[in-house]
Amino acid sequence: MTRPTMSVRRTHPSSAVPELSPAPGISTSALTLTLTCVTGYCHRVTIPAEELTDADLELIEFARTIIDENTDGDDGIHTMGAAVRGVDGKMYGGVNLHHFTGGPCAELVALGHARASGARELSTIVAVGNGGRGPVGPCGRDRQVLFDYYRNIRVILPTADGIRSVRIRDLMPLGAVWSVENGTQPFDPMIFEDESATT
C-alpha cells in the first residue's frame, strides 16, 4: 500500500470544511508534521491516518445533530458537540459548557456520558462545531486526557487531506503518560511501538 506524505497545516475555524464521503475501504496515509524550534532545527514526525468509514461518518453526523439541536448560538456557552463510540457500536454524546474558569469541552462531557451509561472501552471520538463548522480537533487538554485513559481510541479531525481518523497515540508524539497512582511517568517509547497497548 502506498503511503503518501503531506504537511499538516493549521486552518482557521471559519475555513471551509472538507466534504465528507465514505471510504471504499480503510485506506491509510501518513501525515507528516514538521516541527521547527527557535534555532531553526527541523524534524519530522509521521502520523498514520485513515480515511473515514461509514461508522465514522455516522459518528460525525450524531455529534452534528447533538450540537445543532442544543447550541445557543455563536456567542453562547454551548458551541461544540462531541460523540464517542463504544467498542460495542453504541454512541454517546455531549456538548461543551464554556465558562471563563475553563468549563468542560464537549469531548470530556461525551466521555463522562459514555462512562455513566456503562461503556468501558471506547473506539472513536469526534467533536463538531455549531453553525456548520464540521469536525474540529481536540484541544491539548483533551488530547492528554484521551492519551492517559483511552490510549487506543481513534480521533476524527480535519487534516490538509480532509477529515481523517488518527490514533490518539499518534497525535501525542513523545507524550508522557499520567496516572492517578504515579503522576507523570518518564517517556516510554514502547507506548508508541506496541500496537496492542491498552489503557
N, C-alpha and C positions, 0 to 999 in steps of 0.2 A: 504494500500500500504506500503510495506517495504521501509524504508529509510536507505540505507547503509551509513556508515560513512567512510570517507577517509581523509588522510592528504594531504594538498596542498603543493606541493614542487616546488621550483624554478627549471627551466631547462635552460640549455644553449641554445641560439638561434640556434646553429648548431645541436641540438638534433634531433633525428628522429621525424617526425611529425606523430601523431597517425592517423591511417586510418579513413577516414570519411565514415560513412554509415548511410542511413536513418533509423530513429527510427520507429518501427511499430506503435507507438503511442507516446504521450508525457509521458515520464517516468521521475519522479523526484527523485533525490538522494540528499543527504545532504553532502556537503563538510565541513570538519572540519578543520579550520585553527588554528594552535597552535601558540600563540604569547608568546615569552619569554622576560621578561625585564632583566635588568642588575642584579637585586638582585636574580634572579632565580625563581621568582614567575611566574607561567604559568596560562593562562586562555585560554579557547577555545571559538571560535565564529563559529556558524553553518551557513553555506551558502547554501541555497537551489539552486540546479542546475537542468536543464532539458536537456535530450538528444535532439539531433538535429532533426528538422523536415525537410521535403523536401524543404520548403521555406527557412530554414536556409542554407541548402546545396546550394541552388540556389544563395543566397546572397554571400556565400563564393566564389563560382565559379565566380560570377560577379566581386568581388574585385580582385580575382586572375587574371582574364583576363585583368582588368584595369592595374595592375602593370606589368604583363608580356608584354603588348603591349606598355608600356610607361616608363619602367625602363631605366636607363642609366648605369646599372652595379652595382656591389657590392660596389664600391668606389664612386658611383655617388651621386647626390643630390636627386634623385627620387628612393627610395628603398622600399617604403611601399605604398600599395593601400588600400583603405577603401571603404566600401559600407554601405549605410544606407537604410532601407526600411520604407516608409511611411505607415500609417495605412491603406491606400487605396491599398497597394501592390506595388506601384511604387518604383523603386530602383534608387538611386543616388550615384555617385562615386566621388572619389578624390584621388590624390596622394600627398605624403608629399613633402615639399620643404626644404631640410636640409640646414641650414646655421649656422655659428658659433654664431650668435646672438640669435638663438633659433627659427628658421623658423617653420611654422605650420606643425603639424602632419597630416597624411592622414585623420584621423577621423574628425579633425576640418575642413579640406577642404571639405570633403563629407557633413558635416553638413551645411556648407555655400552653397554648391551646391544645397542641398535639399531646403533650405530656398529661395534661388534665383529662384528656379523653382516652388515655390508656396506651398511646403509642410510645414505644420504647426504642425502636430502630427506624431511622428516617433515611430516605434515599436522595431526595432532591428538594431544593428550596428556590424561590424566586420572589423578588419584590417588584411591584409595578406602581408607577406614579399615577396620580389622578390626572384628569384633563387629557387623556390620550398619550401620556408621556412614554408608556411602554415599560419594559423591564429596565431596572436600574441595579447596578452592582451594589453589594453590601458595603457599609462604612467599615472603617478599621476595627471598631469595637465589635461589630457583628462578625467580622471575619475571625477575630480572635476567639469569640465565643464558639463559633462553629468549629474551628480548628481544635479547641480544647475538648469539646464534648461530642462532636459528631465528625470525626476525622475522615470518614469515608463518604460524607454527603457531597452531592454534586450541586453546584450553584449555577443558575441560569443568569447570564448577564450579557450586556452588549460588548462587542469587540469590533475592531476595524473590519472584520469579515462578516459582521452581522451578529445576531443573537446566538450564543453558543452555551454549552454546558461544560463546566470545568470542575474538577475535584477541588475541594477546599484546600487540601494539602498542597496543590499546585498553585493556589493563589497566595500562599504564605511561604515563599521560598526562604529558607533559613529561619523559619519561625521557631520560637521557644514555646513549649507546652507548659501550661499552668494547671495545677490541680489543687483542690481544697486541702488535701493531706500534706502536700510537699511544696506548695508555692510554685514559683517559676523554676523550671528544670533546665539543666545545661542542654545545649544543642545536641540533638541525637540524629545523625544522618540516616539511621535505619528507618525512621518515621517516613522519610521520603522515598526510600528504596523498596520497602516491603509493601507490595500491592495488597496484602491481606491484613494490614494493620487495622486494628479496631479501636473504638473509642474506649 
